[in-house]
Amino acid sequence: MVYNALVNSLHAQWNQYALNAGKHVLSEKPFASNAAEASLVRDVARTAPGQIVEGFHYLHHPMNQRLRELVTSGELGDVQQVDIELSMPAPPD
C-alpha cells in the first residue's frame, strides 16, 4: 500500500508509478491535476493489479451520513434543493 501525500503536481505521476508497481494507492486529493492526467491514472488503474482511492473523507463523515439518513427517510419532507457552505478554520499558530 502506498499513501501519496506529495505535492498536488506530483500526484498523477506517482500514482501511476505505484499502480504499475502493483501497489494499492491512497492518494491525497486531487489524485490528478487535470482531466488529461486523471484519464491517464484511470487507464493505468484499469489494468494494474492494485486499486486507487482518493482521500476524500467527506462522503463518509458522520455528519454527511446523518444528513443522508434525514433526507432519505423523508423526515425533512420533499427536499428540492440543498445549498452547502463548507468551511474549515485555520489551525492555531
N, C-alpha and C positions, 0 to 999 in steps of 0.2 A: 504494500500500500504506500502510495506517495501522497503527501499533503503539499500542494503547491501554493505557497504563500509569497511567492516572488512578486515583484512589482507588476502591475497590470500589463504592461507592454510585453512581458515575457511569458504570460500565462499560456497562450496558444502554443507557442513553440515547445515549451517544456511539458505541457500536457501531452502533446504528440510524442515527444521522446519517451515519456513514462508509459504511455499506452503501447507504443511499439516495443517497449521492453517487457511487455506482458504484465504490467502493474495495474492495479486498480488506482484511480486517482480521485482525490477530493481536492477540487480546485476552488480557491477563493474566487469571488465574483469580481469582475466578469471573467469567464473562462476563455474569452477571446476579445480582441479589441474592436472587431467589426464583423460584418456579415460574411465576408470572404474567409477570414480566419476561422470563424465559427463553423463554416461549411467544411473546411479542412479538418478541424478537430472531429466533427461529426463523422466524416468519411473514414478517418483513422479508427474511431471508436467502433464503427460498424464491423470492422474486420479484426480488431485487436482482441486478444483473449481477456484483457481487463475491461473494466467499466469505468465511466467517468461520471462524477456527480459534482454539481456546482454548490458551493457552500451558501445556499440561500435559505436561511433558517426561518424566515417569517411565515412561510406556509405551515410550519409545524409548531409555531409559538402557541402556548396555551390560550392567549387572548384571541388569536385567529381561529383556533379550534372552537372556542366558546361562541364566537360570532357566527361561525358556520352552523353550529347547533341551533342558535337562536333563529337564524334565517330559515334553515331547512325544516325546523319544527313548526313554523307558522306562528310562533309566539309573537312575532313583530308584525303580523299581518302580511299583506301582499307587498313585498319590497319592490319598488320600482327603480330606485337609483341609490347608489351608495357613493358618497364622497369621503375620502380619507385623507387626512394630513398626518404624515409620519415625521416625527422629529426626534432627534437624539441629542441630549445635552452634551456639550463638550466635556471631556474628562477633566477632573480637577488638575490644577497646575502641579 
